[in-house]
Amino acid sequence: MQGSARAQDVPGVTGNEIRIGSFGAFAGQGYLFGRLTMDGIEAVFHKVNAEGGINGRNLVLIREDDRCDPKAAVTAIRTLVSVHKVFALLGGGCSNATLAARSEIERAQIPFNDVASVADAISQPVSKYIYTTQLTATIESVAQLQYAIDHGAKKIAVVAQPDAWGKAGYDPLVADFKKRNLSPVVDLQIGPEDQDASQQALTIAEAGADAVLLVLYPKPATAVTRGLAKLGYKPMLIGQTAINPLALANEVGVPGAADRYVTPAAVRHLPSDPEMKEWTTLLKNLFPHEEPSSFNLMGIGAAQVMVAALKAAGPDLTREKYLAAMAMTESPEMLDMIFHDDGTQLPGADVEHIFDVLVNAEIPIKCHKGDVALLNNIIAMHGRRPYRALRSILVGMIRKHEAVDRLRPEQLKGVDLSGWKVAFNGAEPVRAETLQRFAANFAAYGFHARALYPCYGMAEATLLISGGEPGAGSRLWPVDRDALQQHRVVPAPSTAARRQQLVGCGKVLVGERIAIVDPVEHVRLGPGRVGEIWVHGPNVTQGYWQQPEASERTFRARIAGEEDVCWLRTGDLGCLDRAGELYITGRIKDVIIVRGVNHYPQDIERTVERSHLALRRHCGAAFTILRDGQEHLVVVQEIDRTSRHSLDIDAIQTAIRMAVVAEHELTIHDIVLIRTGTIPKTTSGKIRRSLTRDLWQTGELEAYGDEDHRLIKQRAIGSMRESGAVEPDPASVQGA
């Protein structure tokens, strides 16, 4: 499908192209954040178009020069929207200009991804139309001071420029000084066009400053650095993303003057890094008169964010679907804010932004909307003091169980989690025990259980499907386990021996619908009945790209007696209570049926991991294999790394068998204990049970035990021969 019949109604979208507008300075001091970032965007668009575009459409970049002037920026937006009729905006270099354009962007109701402007007020207060892939001024300023302190600075000077951009970085910097009960040893100003900083340099030297925080554009930063070099004074210099360290050294022109200069960056790599070779080669081909720079990489990272959202929005592209994709698509990586020192990467503060965006890219840059939460590598994993979270949501890639199990008290010294207001958990399923342990373990550090936010979503529905009220905490439903095995939900009293806690994942979002449906009969089920979760709404994509049969099965389902509405079949099992709260119980394809009784694999896996201290949490798979016409249970479980040298395999297997019999009344056909880190998982950390079964069947699991790998493989293949599941190649056994 190339294009859509609706494309003609969407500004900037035709059957074969998507027009994207960009604004920034083409020349002058601001060209670094304007023209160079646009060149990076152009490189991404060129690569995407060469690979077939976005759902068959080419990306077209239309540039407008705002000259870093607020009035010119407003004119540029109007021209892009009214004359060129672009679909969305991707640009913004100078904060002063972008700030002025914000109201025009909101008035036009056009999506805008900010590339290089750092003023907090660009993305705050929250606007549904505005995102940024840049470190905001607050992030940069707090990081500057933290870096100076971490590196032993006692006398810290501040030099800022007295304009709107400088104020955006200076104000949060001063506020952070006050929070720490500190004061700058000197607090100076210099104009954005000033080239002589002799007086400022002398004042810094006389004060004995051992670190200087520069809230400056490149020209005044160069002047300060040169002035200090002339005095023979070399304190630590900590700039902002406005300054390229290598370019600064060249501009200063004094050998060694910038040796102690560092700056935070929104990109993980420098152009000279081997990982960037493909991009720098493309940039040189497209723009032969420009040397690739970090500003190009900012544009590349921001463009990759946009491309990911455009792909997620699907072929039937609208601005609303694009905005939903921007807000809901989760990133698989954390953004490392790394300080560069003359091309050398140094460990810096890790930053997590809310509403992370998927970036399948070499340049991991993140997108956030509105307030930002800062925590220095979450729990000081690099030994640095953590920041206090700032009034907002922290979307951590750290798994909750890993945080609970692995972090030691000494690593948590000084941690303040009182600002962590919303802690998303979209695991499959969300475990009550994990939530309770996490809240209990971190309560002493300011974390409150009401911040826990269990939710449910999937990529086919542009991620989020249901969620609760922020600050309301988690909702638990104690139910009878025996009834649940029959797909019925019966409340269980606290005294019940076989009860299980289901975790509520909130209610359906506005404009969307959820139905619980019998997966075979396709009839709607009422509250308290477990069935397949079906979803309907504008957030649901049109189908899988170039997979019409799979799309028909998954996206065109109809409830018996309600044939006028198409539903998305999620493949997940769950139920609704009478208040409309959704509870997830498992996956249809993973349900284990033994002697007519349904068992959820995650329940068995939890029993297994608890049975012995040598077993690693959340790293096991339970599944069945067919033998003699009957289903038999197989368990594959990782050994914890700390226990690998003192294993008693027989004792562990006995503990597992006894626990599973006692808890689930099931006997286990085979137990395979495998090495740490080898259980198959998805990129988001979910157990791949089907693949684990395949590896068991082919004997390719890296197992512990008295048998060697060849015998383990023979054992598995022998089981399959008896069941008729597979006829192996004899050579594969001999060569194992």
PEUR-V178192 format. One record per residue. N is the residue number from 0. RES is the residue in one small letter. SS is DSSP state (2 for helix, 1 for strand, 0 for the rest). OMEGA is omega in whole degrees, 0 to 359 (none if undefined). D_CENTER is the distance of its C-alpha to the mean C-alpha in Angstrom with 2 decimals. Layout:
# PEUR-V178192
N|RES|SS|OMEGA|D_CENTER ; N|RES|SS|OMEGA|D_CENTER
This chain:
# PEUR-V178192
0|m|0|181|29.69 ; 1|q|0|183|29.80 ; 2|g|0|183|29.21 ; 3|s|0|178|30.18 ; 4|a|2|182|33.23 ; 5|r|2|186|31.25 ; 6|a|2|183|30.04 ; 7|q|2|180|33.26 ; 8|d|2|183|32.38 ; 9|v|0|180|29.04 ; 10|p|0|175|29.51 ; 11|g|0|182|28.64 ; 12|v|1|174|28.17 ; 13|t|0|180|30.98 ; 14|g|0|184|31.51 ; 15|n|0|178|30.61 ; 16|e|1|173|28.58 ; 17|i|1|182|25.91 ; 18|r|1|179|27.00 ; 19|i|1|180|24.50 ; 20|g|1|178|26.01 ; 21|s|1|178|25.37 ; 22|f|1|182|27.25 ; 23|g|1|182|27.85 ; 24|a|0|177|30.75 ; 25|f|0|184|32.51 ; 26|a|0|180|34.66 ; 27|g|0|184|35.46 ; 28|q|2|185|33.26 ; 29|g|2|183|30.30 ; 30|y|2|179|30.22 ; 31|l|2|182|27.62 ; 32|f|0|181|25.03 ; 33|g|0|186|26.71 ; 34|r|2|183|28.34 ; 35|l|2|177|26.37 ; 36|t|2|177|22.93 ; 37|m|2|177|24.54 ; 38|d|2|177|25.77 ; 39|g|2|177|22.27 ; 40|i|2|181|21.33 ; 41|e|2|180|24.59 ; 42|a|2|179|23.80 ; 43|v|2|180|20.66 ; 44|f|2|179|22.73 ; 45|h|2|181|25.55 ; 46|k|2|180|23.55 ; 47|v|2|181|22.06 ; 48|n|2|179|25.59 ; 49|a|2|180|27.15 ; 50|e|0|176|25.02 ; 51|g|0|176|26.14 ; 52|g|0|179|24.15 ; 53|i|1|182|21.91 ; 54|n|0|176|23.63 ; 55|g|0|181|26.86 ; 56|r|1|175|26.62 ; 57|n|1|176|26.71 ; 58|l|1|181|24.81 ; 59|v|1|180|27.33 ; 60|l|1|177|26.65 ; 61|i|1|186|29.25 ; 62|r|1|173|29.61 ; 63|e|1|181|31.41 ; 64|d|1|177|32.61 ; 65|d|0|176|32.15 ; 66|r|0|184|33.92 ; 67|c|0|182|31.72 ; 68|d|0|183|34.06 ; 69|p|2|181|32.98 ; 70|k|2|179|35.68 ; 71|a|2|179|34.92 ; 72|a|2|178|31.23 ; 73|v|2|178|32.33 ; 74|t|2|180|34.74 ; 75|a|2|179|32.13 ; 76|i|2|180|29.92 ; 77|r|2|180|33.02 ; 78|t|2|181|34.07 ; 79|l|2|183|30.80 ; 80|v|2|189|30.69 ; 81|s|2|183|34.42 ; 82|v|2|182|35.82 ; 83|h|0|177|33.17 ; 84|k|0|181|31.48 ; 85|v|0|180|27.99 ; 86|f|0|183|25.20 ; 87|a|1|180|22.61 ; 88|l|1|178|22.45 ; 89|l|1|184|20.44 ; 90|g|1|183|21.98 ; 91|g|0|181|23.34 ; 92|g|0|181|24.49 ; 93|c|0|183|26.84 ; 94|s|2|181|25.69 ; 95|n|2|182|29.23 ; 96|a|2|182|29.31 ; 97|t|2|176|25.90 ; 98|l|2|180|26.72 ; 99|a|2|183|29.92 ; 100|a|2|186|28.28 ; 101|r|2|183|25.89 ; 102|s|2|179|28.64 ; 103|e|2|178|29.67 ; 104|i|2|180|26.20 ; 105|e|2|178|26.06 ; 106|r|2|180|29.66 ; 107|a|2|181|28.99 ; 108|q|0|181|25.97 ; 109|i|0|179|24.22 ; 110|p|0|181|20.46 ; 111|f|1|173|19.80 ; 112|n|1|179|16.99 ; 113|d|1|185|18.16 ; 114|v|0|191|18.12 ; 115|a|0|180|20.05 ; 116|s|0|189|21.54 ; 117|v|0|183|20.52 ; 118|a|0|181|22.59 ; 119|d|2|185|20.79 ; 120|a|2|177|23.13 ; 121|i|2|181|21.67 ; 122|s|0|178|18.61 ; 123|q|0|359|20.37 ; 124|p|0|186|21.73 ; 125|v|0|173|19.07 ; 126|s|0|181|20.11 ; 127|k|0|185|18.87 ; 128|y|0|191|19.74 ; 129|i|1|175|18.16 ; 130|y|1|176|14.78 ; 131|t|1|175|14.42 ; 132|t|0|183|12.66 ; 133|q|0|171|15.08 ; 134|l|0|181|15.42 ; 135|t|0|182|17.69 ; 136|a|2|179|21.17 ; 137|t|2|179|20.59 ; 138|i|2|183|17.77 ; 139|e|2|185|20.06 ; 140|s|2|179|23.14 ; 141|v|2|179|22.02 ; 142|a|2|178|20.63 ; 143|q|2|182|24.02 ; 144|l|2|180|26.02 ; 145|q|2|181|23.99 ; 146|y|2|179|24.37 ; 147|a|2|180|28.09 ; 148|i|2|181|28.60 ; 149|d|2|182|26.77 ; 150|h|0|168|29.11 ; 151|g|0|181|32.21 ; 152|a|0|178|33.09 ; 153|k|0|179|35.73 ; 154|k|0|188|36.99 ; 155|i|1|178|34.28 ; 156|a|1|178|35.33 ; 157|v|1|173|33.54 ; 158|v|1|183|34.40 ; 159|a|1|176|32.96 ; 160|q|0|190|34.08 ; 161|p|0|175|35.56 ; 162|d|0|184|33.85 ; 163|a|2|179|31.05 ; 164|w|2|180|28.42 ; 165|g|2|180|29.90 ; 166|k|2|180|30.16 ; 167|a|2|177|26.48 ; 168|g|2|184|25.76 ; 169|y|2|184|29.00 ; 170|d|2|178|28.89 ; 171|p|2|178|25.69 ; 172|l|2|178|27.01 ; 173|v|2|179|30.32 ; 174|a|2|180|28.75 ; 175|d|2|173|26.86 ; 176|f|2|183|30.19 ; 177|k|2|179|31.84 ; 178|k|2|182|29.32 ; 179|r|0|184|30.13 ; 180|n|0|179|33.85 ; 181|l|0|175|34.06 ; 182|s|0|175|35.66 ; 183|p|0|178|35.62 ; 184|v|0|168|38.78 ; 185|v|1|182|39.23 ; 186|d|1|191|37.50 ; 187|l|1|176|38.38 ; 188|q|1|174|37.89 ; 189|i|0|183|38.36 ; 190|g|0|183|38.27 ; 191|p|0|180|35.72 ; 192|e|0|182|38.62 ; 193|d|0|180|40.57 ; 194|q|0|179|41.48 ; 195|d|0|180|43.58 ; 196|a|0|183|42.10 ; 197|s|2|182|45.11 ; 198|q|2|179|45.65 ; 199|q|2|180|42.05 ; 200|a|2|180|42.05 ; 201|l|2|179|45.34 ; 202|t|2|179|44.14 ; 203|i|2|182|41.08 ; 204|a|2|180|43.35 ; 205|e|2|180|45.96 ; 206|a|2|180|43.42 ; 207|g|0|181|42.40 ; 208|a|0|176|38.68 ; 209|d|0|173|36.70 ; 210|a|1|179|33.45 ; 211|v|1|177|33.09 ; 212|l|1|185|30.05 ; 213|l|1|173|30.26 ; 214|v|1|193|28.95 ; 215|l|0|168|30.61 ; 216|y|0|182|30.59 ; 217|p|2|186|31.67 ; 218|k|2|178|35.38 ; 219|p|2|177|36.02 ; 220|a|2|176|33.73 ; 221|t|2|181|35.93 ; 222|a|2|180|39.00 ; 223|v|2|181|38.00 ; 224|t|2|179|37.16 ; 225|r|2|180|40.44 ; 226|g|2|178|42.40 ; 227|l|2|180|41.25 ; 228|a|2|180|42.04 ; 229|k|2|178|45.54 ; 230|l|0|183|46.12 ; 231|g|0|184|44.98 ; 232|y|0|187|42.37 ; 233|k|0|174|38.95 ; 234|p|0|172|36.55 ; 235|m|1|179|32.81 ; 236|l|1|183|31.36 ; 237|i|1|183|27.79 ; 238|g|1|177|26.83 ; 239|q|0|185|23.96 ; 240|t|0|179|22.02 ; 241|a|0|188|25.13 ; 242|i|0|174|26.93 ; 243|n|0|185|26.65 ; 244|p|2|182|28.16 ; 245|l|2|179|30.14 ; 246|a|2|178|31.43 ; 247|l|2|180|32.47 ; 248|a|2|180|34.43 ; 249|n|2|182|36.20 ; 250|e|2|181|37.07 ; 251|v|2|175|38.45 ; 252|g|0|179|40.82 ; 253|v|0|182|41.76 ; 254|p|0|177|41.02 ; 255|g|0|184|38.75 ; 256|a|0|183|38.19 ; 257|a|0|183|34.39 ; 258|d|0|183|34.07 ; 259|r|0|180|32.47 ; 260|y|1|175|30.13 ; 261|v|1|178|26.33 ; 262|t|1|174|23.61 ; 263|p|0|180|19.89 ; 264|a|0|180|17.95 ; 265|a|0|178|14.76 ; 266|v|0|186|14.93 ; 267|r|0|187|15.05 ; 268|h|0|170|18.28 ; 269|l|0|179|21.72 ; 270|p|0|182|23.70 ; 271|s|0|181|26.01 ; 272|d|0|180|23.51 ; 273|p|2|181|24.25 ; 274|e|2|184|20.70 ; 275|m|2|187|21.47 ; 276|k|2|180|24.88 ; 277|e|2|182|24.17 ; 278|w|2|181|22.86 ; 279|t|2|176|25.66 ; 280|t|2|179|28.19 ; 281|l|2|179|27.14 ; 282|l|2|180|27.25 ; 283|k|2|178|30.71 ; 284|n|2|182|31.91 ; 285|l|2|184|30.86 ; 286|f|0|188|31.83 ; 287|p|0|183|34.47 ; 288|h|0|180|35.65 ; 289|e|0|173|32.36 ; 290|e|0|181|31.01 ; 291|p|0|183|27.21 ; 292|s|0|177|25.44 ; 293|s|2|179|22.17 ; 294|f|2|172|22.52 ; 295|n|2|183|22.50 ; 296|l|2|174|19.17 ; 297|m|2|179|17.75 ; 298|g|2|179|19.08 ; 299|i|2|180|17.79 ; 300|g|2|180|14.15 ; 301|a|2|179|14.58 ; 302|a|2|178|16.49 ; 303|q|2|174|13.94 ; 304|v|2|180|11.55 ; 305|m|2|181|14.68 ; 306|v|2|179|15.68 ; 307|a|2|180|12.61 ; 308|a|2|178|13.25 ; 309|l|2|178|16.95 ; 310|k|2|182|16.71 ; 311|a|2|181|14.83 ; 312|a|2|174|17.55 ; 313|g|0|184|20.17 ; 314|p|0|179|23.66 ; 315|d|0|193|25.07 ; 316|l|0|170|23.26 ; 317|t|0|178|23.65 ; 318|r|2|180|22.16 ; 319|e|2|179|21.24 ; 320|k|2|178|19.32 ; 321|y|2|179|17.54 ; 322|l|2|178|16.65 ; 323|a|2|178|15.51 ; 324|a|2|178|13.23 ; 325|m|2|186|11.84 ; 326|a|2|192|11.36 ; 327|m|2|184|10.15 ; 328|t|0|187|8.09 ; 329|e|0|178|4.65 ; 330|s|0|178|2.77 ; 331|p|0|185|4.76 ; 332|e|0|171|5.38 ; 333|m|0|174|6.07 ; 334|l|1|173|8.39 ; 335|d|1|173|11.88 ; 336|m|0|190|14.44 ; 337|i|0|177|17.43 ; 338|f|1|180|21.00 ; 339|h|1|179|23.17 ; 340|d|1|180|26.82 ; 341|d|0|177|28.97 ; 342|g|0|181|26.47 ; 343|t|1|178|25.57 ; 344|q|1|178|22.03 ; 345|l|1|179|22.19 ; 346|p|0|180|19.79 ; 347|g|0|182|18.44 ; 348|a|0|174|16.22 ; 349|d|1|185|12.52 ; 350|v|1|174|10.86 ; 351|e|1|180|7.94 ; 352|h|0|175|8.24 ; 353|i|0|183|8.63 ; 354|f|0|179|7.87 ; 355|d|0|183|4.71 ; 356|v|0|181|6.20 ; 357|l|0|178|6.58 ; 358|v|0|175|8.56 ; 359|n|0|192|11.00 ; 360|a|0|176|12.72 ; 361|e|0|182|14.66 ; 362|i|0|183|13.56 ; 363|p|0|178|9.96 ; 364|i|0|187|9.95 ; 365|k|0|178|7.61 ; 366|c|0|175|9.04 ; 367|h|1|178|10.21 ; 368|k|0|175|13.22 ; 369|g|0|184|15.90 ; 370|d|0|182|15.94 ; 371|v|0|175|13.71 ; 372|a|1|179|13.33 ; 373|l|1|170|14.30 ; 374|l|0|185|14.85 ; 375|n|0|181|16.16 ; 376|n|2|181|14.10 ; 377|i|2|185|13.94 ; 378|i|2|173|17.37 ; 379|a|2|183|19.05 ; 380|m|0|174|18.34 ; 381|h|0|177|19.96 ; 382|g|0|180|22.81 ; 383|r|0|178|22.14 ; 384|r|0|182|22.66 ; 385|p|0|174|19.58 ; 386|y|0|173|19.28 ; 387|r|0|181|19.86 ; 388|a|0|188|17.06 ; 389|l|0|166|18.14 ; 390|r|0|187|18.96 ; 391|s|1|188|15.62 ; 392|i|1|174|12.51 ; 393|l|0|178|10.31 ; 394|v|0|186|7.01 ; 395|g|0|172|7.41 ; 396|m|0|176|6.45 ; 397|i|0|177|10.25 ; 398|r|0|183|12.09 ; 399|k|2|182|14.65 ; 400|h|2|178|17.54 ; 401|e|2|179|16.83 ; 402|a|2|181|16.84 ; 403|v|2|188|20.05 ; 404|d|2|193|21.74 ; 405|r|2|186|21.12 ; 406|l|0|181|21.18 ; 407|r|0|181|24.75 ; 408|p|2|181|26.52 ; 409|e|2|177|27.11 ; 410|q|2|184|23.41 ; 411|l|2|182|23.06 ; 412|k|0|178|25.98 ; 413|g|0|182|25.50 ; 414|v|0|177|22.14 ; 415|d|0|181|22.07 ; 416|l|0|184|19.55 ; 417|s|0|178|21.77 ; 418|g|0|180|19.51 ; 419|w|1|188|16.62 ; 420|k|1|181|17.49 ; 421|v|1|179|14.93 ; 422|a|1|182|13.16 ; 423|f|1|171|11.52 ; 424|n|1|180|12.58 ; 425|g|0|182|12.47 ; 426|a|0|178|14.05 ; 427|e|0|349|17.00 ; 428|p|0|172|19.02 ; 429|v|0|183|18.20 ; 430|r|0|179|20.87 ; 431|a|2|182|23.12 ; 432|e|2|181|24.03 ; 433|t|2|179|20.54 ; 434|l|2|183|20.06 ; 435|q|2|180|23.54 ; 436|r|2|180|23.27 ; 437|f|2|181|20.08 ; 438|a|2|181|21.78 ; 439|a|2|184|25.04 ; 440|n|2|185|23.85 ; 441|f|2|177|22.08 ; 442|a|2|181|24.62 ; 443|a|2|182|26.65 ; 444|y|2|174|23.94 ; 445|g|0|180|23.70 ; 446|f|0|180|21.09 ; 447|h|0|183|22.53 ; 448|a|2|180|22.20 ; 449|r|2|177|22.17 ; 450|a|2|181|18.61 ; 451|l|1|186|17.53 ; 452|y|1|175|16.17 ; 453|p|1|182|16.44 ; 454|c|1|184|15.47 ; 455|y|1|178|15.77 ; 456|g|1|177|14.44 ; 457|m|1|185|14.21 ; 458|a|2|182|13.49 ; 459|e|2|178|17.24 ; 460|a|2|182|17.17 ; 461|t|0|176|14.33 ; 462|l|1|193|12.24 ; 463|l|1|178|13.79 ; 464|i|1|180|17.43 ; 465|s|1|179|18.55 ; 466|g|1|182|17.86 ; 467|g|0|178|20.21 ; 468|e|0|178|21.27 ; 469|p|0|180|19.16 ; 470|g|0|182|21.29 ; 471|a|0|181|23.25 ; 472|g|0|183|21.82 ; 473|s|0|180|21.96 ; 474|r|0|184|24.88 ; 475|l|1|180|26.65 ; 476|w|1|178|29.33 ; 477|p|1|183|31.74 ; 478|v|1|179|33.20 ; 479|d|1|184|35.81 ; 480|r|2|181|34.44 ; 481|d|2|178|37.50 ; 482|a|2|180|37.19 ; 483|l|2|178|33.49 ; 484|q|0|175|34.58 ; 485|q|0|179|36.73 ; 486|h|0|174|33.87 ; 487|r|1|179|35.36 ; 488|v|0|180|33.90 ; 489|v|0|179|36.62 ; 490|p|1|181|36.06 ; 491|a|0|177|37.09 ; 492|p|0|182|38.90 ; 493|s|0|182|37.74 ; 494|t|0|184|40.68 ; 495|a|0|182|39.75 ; 496|a|0|183|39.54 ; 497|r|0|178|37.18 ; 498|r|1|184|34.57 ; 499|q|1|181|30.84 ; 500|q|1|171|28.23 ; 501|l|1|181|26.06 ; 502|v|1|177|23.06 ; 503|g|1|179|22.83 ; 504|c|0|175|19.68 ; 505|g|0|180|21.12 ; 506|k|1|182|23.02 ; 507|v|1|180|22.48 ; 508|l|0|180|21.14 ; 509|v|0|178|23.79 ; 510|g|0|180|25.05 ; 511|e|1|179|23.82 ; 512|r|1|176|25.94 ; 513|i|1|174|25.61 ; 514|a|1|172|28.53 ; 515|i|1|192|29.34 ; 516|v|1|172|31.48 ; 517|d|0|187|33.69 ; 518|p|0|180|32.10 ; 519|v|0|184|35.62 ; 520|e|0|180|37.78 ; 521|h|0|176|35.15 ; 522|v|0|180|36.66 ; 523|r|1|179|34.79 ; 524|l|0|183|34.67 ; 525|g|0|179|35.22 ; 526|p|0|178|33.62 ; 527|g|0|176|33.65 ; 528|r|1|180|33.65 ; 529|v|0|178|30.95 ; 530|g|1|179|30.16 ; 531|e|1|178|27.57 ; 532|i|1|176|25.06 ; 533|w|1|186|25.67 ; 534|v|1|176|23.83 ; 535|h|1|177|25.27 ; 536|g|1|181|24.19 ; 537|p|0|179|23.20 ; 538|n|0|182|19.53 ; 539|v|0|180|20.68 ; 540|t|0|185|20.72 ; 541|q|0|181|24.13 ; 542|g|0|177|23.73 ; 543|y|0|184|22.67 ; 544|w|0|176|23.47 ; 545|q|0|175|27.01 ; 546|q|0|187|27.25 ; 547|p|2|182|29.80 ; 548|e|2|178|30.98 ; 549|a|2|179|27.61 ; 550|s|2|180|26.75 ; 551|e|2|181|30.10 ; 552|r|2|190|29.62 ; 553|t|2|189|26.14 ; 554|f|2|185|26.14 ; 555|r|0|181|29.89 ; 556|a|1|180|30.75 ; 557|r|1|178|33.44 ; 558|i|1|180|34.60 ; 559|a|0|181|38.31 ; 560|g|0|180|40.31 ; 561|e|1|190|37.47 ; 562|e|1|183|37.46 ; 563|d|1|183|36.75 ; 564|v|1|175|32.96 ; 565|c|1|183|30.50 ; 566|w|1|172|27.72 ; 567|l|1|174|24.58 ; 568|r|1|185|25.17 ; 569|t|1|186|22.05 ; 570|g|1|179|23.79 ; 571|d|1|176|22.73 ; 572|l|1|179|25.51 ; 573|g|1|179|25.76 ; 574|c|1|175|28.10 ; 575|l|1|170|28.59 ; 576|d|0|185|30.71 ; 577|r|0|178|33.29 ; 578|a|0|180|31.09 ; 579|g|0|177|28.52 ; 580|e|0|181|25.90 ; 581|l|1|177|24.00 ; 582|y|1|181|24.03 ; 583|i|1|180|22.50 ; 584|t|1|179|24.90 ; 585|g|1|178|23.74 ; 586|r|1|180|23.71 ; 587|i|2|186|27.00 ; 588|k|2|182|26.99 ; 589|d|2|183|26.39 ; 590|v|0|180|29.16 ; 591|i|1|180|31.91 ; 592|i|1|179|35.43 ; 593|v|1|181|38.25 ; 594|r|0|175|41.75 ; 595|g|0|181|40.57 ; 596|v|1|179|38.16 ; 597|n|1|175|34.42 ; 598|h|1|177|32.13 ; 599|y|0|186|28.36 ; 600|p|2|182|27.08 ; 601|q|2|177|24.52 ; 602|d|2|178|27.57 ; 603|i|2|180|29.52 ; 604|e|2|179|26.69 ; 605|r|2|176|26.42 ; 606|t|2|181|30.19 ; 607|v|2|186|30.18 ; 608|e|2|179|27.71 ; 609|r|2|190|29.76 ; 610|s|0|183|33.03 ; 611|h|0|183|33.08 ; 612|l|0|182|31.57 ; 613|a|0|184|31.08 ; 614|l|1|184|28.46 ; 615|r|1|182|24.73 ; 616|r|1|172|22.76 ; 617|h|1|181|20.48 ; 618|c|1|178|21.61 ; 619|g|1|179|24.42 ; 620|a|1|175|25.39 ; 621|a|1|180|28.39 ; 622|f|1|179|29.99 ; 623|t|1|172|33.53 ; 624|i|1|182|35.81 ; 625|l|1|179|39.04 ; 626|r|1|181|42.24 ; 627|d|0|178|45.77 ; 628|g|0|181|44.48 ; 629|q|1|178|42.43 ; 630|e|1|179|38.80 ; 631|h|1|185|38.23 ; 632|l|1|174|35.32 ; 633|v|1|178|33.54 ; 634|v|1|174|31.15 ; 635|v|1|188|28.99 ; 636|q|1|177|27.63 ; 637|e|1|172|26.18 ; 638|i|1|176|28.26 ; 639|d|0|185|26.77 ; 640|r|2|184|27.06 ; 641|t|2|184|29.27 ; 642|s|2|191|31.78 ; 643|r|0|183|32.24 ; 644|h|0|182|35.49 ; 645|s|0|185|37.32 ; 646|l|0|168|36.77 ; 647|d|0|188|39.33 ; 648|i|2|182|38.20 ; 649|d|2|181|40.98 ; 650|a|2|180|40.25 ; 651|i|2|181|36.54 ; 652|q|2|177|37.35 ; 653|t|2|179|40.05 ; 654|a|2|179|37.77 ; 655|i|2|182|35.27 ; 656|r|2|181|38.13 ; 657|m|2|181|39.71 ; 658|a|2|182|36.56 ; 659|v|2|177|35.73 ; 660|v|2|183|39.37 ; 661|a|2|187|39.61 ; 662|e|2|188|36.43 ; 663|h|2|181|36.38 ; 664|e|0|180|39.92 ; 665|l|0|172|38.68 ; 666|t|0|184|39.98 ; 667|i|1|179|37.79 ; 668|h|1|182|39.07 ; 669|d|1|175|37.09 ; 670|i|1|177|34.77 ; 671|v|1|177|32.94 ; 672|l|1|188|31.49 ; 673|i|1|185|29.08 ; 674|r|0|180|27.69 ; 675|t|0|175|24.55 ; 676|g|0|184|21.38 ; 677|t|0|176|23.18 ; 678|i|0|181|22.38 ; 679|p|0|178|20.63 ; 680|k|1|172|17.07 ; 681|t|0|179|14.50 ; 682|t|0|179|11.32 ; 683|s|0|173|9.72 ; 684|g|0|180|12.75 ; 685|k|0|179|15.31 ; 686|i|1|178|18.90 ; 687|r|0|187|20.50 ; 688|r|2|181|23.94 ; 689|s|2|179|25.65 ; 690|l|2|177|24.87 ; 691|t|2|177|26.00 ; 692|r|2|179|29.18 ; 693|d|2|180|29.73 ; 694|l|2|175|29.47 ; 695|w|2|182|31.85 ; 696|q|2|180|34.22 ; 697|t|0|177|34.38 ; 698|g|0|185|34.57 ; 699|e|0|177|31.66 ; 700|l|0|179|30.01 ; 701|e|0|191|30.35 ; 702|a|1|168|32.47 ; 703|y|0|174|34.29 ; 704|g|0|181|37.87 ; 705|d|0|179|41.47 ; 706|e|0|174|41.29 ; 707|d|0|186|40.05 ; 708|h|2|182|37.50 ; 709|r|2|182|40.33 ; 710|l|2|176|41.75 ; 711|i|2|180|38.41 ; 712|k|2|179|38.05 ; 713|q|2|180|41.64 ; 714|r|2|181|41.12 ; 715|a|2|182|38.21 ; 716|i|2|176|40.11 ; 717|g|2|178|43.21 ; 718|s|2|182|41.53 ; 719|m|2|177|40.41 ; 720|r|2|180|43.92 ; 721|e|2|182|45.41 ; 722|s|2|183|43.08 ; 723|g|0|184|43.54 ; 724|a|0|184|39.80 ; 725|v|0|173|40.13 ; 726|e|0|188|42.89 ; 727|p|0|171|41.66 ; 728|d|0|182|42.97 ; 729|p|2|181|45.31 ; 730|a|2|182|44.46 ; 731|s|2|178|40.84 ; 732|v|2|182|42.16 ; 733|q|2|183|44.58 ; 734|g|0|184|42.06 ; 735|a|0|none|39.46
